[in-house]
């Protein structure tokens, strides 16, 4: 299957631009420093200190098939770099993450390998900038993006990839650089980018995707056990390629911004969740069941017997959450009652 790209990707060098400032100018200027040979068909580059010398190194991904490679270029501390190692990966590496996966304080490298059947190459760092292939977990078909985040709150970095079809793959970390499939939530048609950010302020890392084939952004919230459920798919511009999360209006909530490839536009989505709907059902035993989605936490039911009354009264109930829906089961009322959800 051909990868969808709208820019040529056959350059075999990295171009470095130095950020130069002057005392009297407000504008910033970038000066070409070097053009580095970094392999053919470059798809990704990242910067991180891989050998502990306090200087960032560069790692590039060469999208070759059936065997791809990462090239590590260490920093000469003068704006130039030297090729340190060429690391074998799966075919067509399309994304790179530089993060400590085994808790030894050293930066490891992970490549997302687009070629079928779709794998990750997890390369652990020996401390001097050398890397050893630690594991090659299988992920979804034709993965083209990925991110690293602690999704289950155990203090270890987990890995998430987005595949060419509709699916994400969530792999949890066993603490030594090995990864186990935890869940495969559906995100949207052709997730081109996946990012990790807490969008509902519950302290858990959620996932957001730019769905290239659906013209949407997919928002998947975290249940705390590395399981994710799609809660929103707002439409953006044509063929969104990337998405970012940031609080753009200073209200304390993470908003979303998509880069829409065909339109050449940015779409800004403000985080303003609507309250969940309250469902009311009378059972055959004449009890009343109130149910509501708990994606946005803190809502609770209230009631009053007469709409003309001044105050609503909290409904006492025991939390009974099933598949993300809480329930309050009430005995038969003496009279009809009115119900609502109270905003936390």
FENBELVEN-V189109 format. One record per pair of residues at least 24 apart in sequence whose C-alpha atoms are under 6 Angstrom apart, sorted by the first residue. I is the first residue (numbers start at 1). GAP is how many residues later the second one is. D is the distance in whole Angstrom. If there is no record, write none. Layout:
I/GAP/D  I/GAP/D
This chain:
9/32/5  10/31/4  12/25/6  12/26/6  12/27/5  12/28/5  13/24/4  13/25/5  43/51/5  44/51/5  50/57/5  50/79/5  51/76/6  51/77/4  51/78/4  61/32/6  63/29/4  63/30/5  64/27/6  64/28/5  65/26/5  65/27/6  66/25/5  67/24/4  68/24/5  89/32/6  91/24/5  94/50/6  95/50/6  101/56/6  101/76/5  102/73/5  102/74/4  102/75/5  114/28/5  114/29/5  114/30/6  115/27/6  116/26/6  117/24/6  118/24/5  118/25/6  139/30/6  145/48/5  151/54/6  151/75/5  152/72/5  152/73/5  152/74/5  162/29/6  164/26/5  165/24/6  165/25/5  166/24/6  187/31/6  189/24/5  189/25/5  192/49/6  193/49/5  199/55/5  210/30/6  210/32/5  210/33/6  212/27/4  212/28/5  212/29/6  215/24/5  238/24/5  238/25/6  286/46/6  287/43/6  287/44/5  287/45/5  288/41/6  288/42/5  289/39/6  289/40/5  290/37/6  290/38/5  291/35/6  291/36/4  292/33/5  292/34/6  293/31/6  293/32/4  294/30/6  294/31/6  298/46/5  299/43/6  299/44/5  299/45/5  300/41/5  300/42/5  301/39/6  301/40/4  302/37/6  302/38/5  303/35/5  303/36/4  304/33/6  304/34/5  305/32/4  305/33/6
